[in-house]
Amino acid sequence: KVPTYEYYGFTLYLGSSLIFLIYLLWSFLPSPFLHQLGIYYYPNRWWSLAIPAWLVMLVTWIYVALAGWNCEFETMRLGDVKTVVDEAAMVAVVD
């Protein structure tokens, strides 16, 4: 018996492949050819470049923003004792 999540994954694969094929046809086929197919209403082709460029910049910004967040807010100060020891440490007391 095949688990249902394999069907879901295969359906998602086929759906995303179909959407990507439609995206490629929309961005590369000339307008008269689309009109011959009966397709008259579609977004401006500027979006076929703007959306991928925006997504690339978003991923880059998230990478930089997370690095900055971790350095500024998630890193302990150098004067803090927790930078040397943690709760499980057995610290020797020297008199």
Sequence and secondary structure as in RCSB ss.txt:
>XXXX:A:sequence
KVPTYEYYGFTLYLGSSLIFLIYLLWSFLPSPFLHQLGIYYYPNRWWSLAIPAWLVMLVTWIYVALAGWNCEFET
MRLGDVKTVVDEAAMVAVVD
>XXXX:A:secstr
   HHHHHHHHHHHHHHHHHHHHHHHHHS HHHHHHTT      THHHHHHHHHHHHHHHHHHHHHHHHHHHTSS
  TTSGGGT  TT       
